[in-house]
Amino acid sequence: MIRLASNSSTRAKLLHEAGIEFIQETYDFNEDFIVAKTPKEFVYLATLGKYETNLRAFGYDELSLLVADTVVTANGKILRKAKDEAEAREILLSQSGNLTSIITCMIYQSKYKKIIDISQTTYSFREFDRDDLEKYLKSGEWMGKAGACMVEGFCKAYIEEVRGFESTAMGLNIEVLKAFL
């Protein structure tokens, strides 16, 4: 049994679909003060902060601890969670017709092992249709998503090429996790 220290319904869905038993509870960590030079550094520091916060709160003696964070990058910029619809539009337009990488870091800790993994999935997107984009923005599905990106939703129809695992892009490299469980 794993304690998923994340509020992400997508991460929970990935664990459920993989047949991994878990409970979901977390203490939040404020990422706003992280200073990083690269997207990989940022996602590692954010995951480490979440790990340390949740390790203090829960430990890993009773249940193994799993934390993760995801960052989206295009044009060398870290694309965080959009604060409003206008910012989401700007972030998504930077991905339209472009290469977009989604980087997920996870830390798993049990009594017997500790796993730290940073995985990346890169998508080549066709230009987003403006009407589809506006409909997606109005739906609010982008809220709480790194880079406002949903490769299992809105962005799926625009994928030309993918390098990496879809689970990484969805917030948890389930293939790596399952290999160690």
Secondary structure, DSSP 8 states (H G I E B T S, - for coil): -EEE----HHHHHHHHHTT--EEE------GGG---SSHHHHHHHHHHHHHHHHHHHH-SSSSEEEEEEEEEEETTEEE-B-SSHHHHHHHHHHHTTSEEEEEEEEEEE-SS-EEEEEEEEEEEE----HHHHHHHHHHTTTTT-BTT--TTTGGGGGEEEEES-HHHHHT--HHHHHHH-
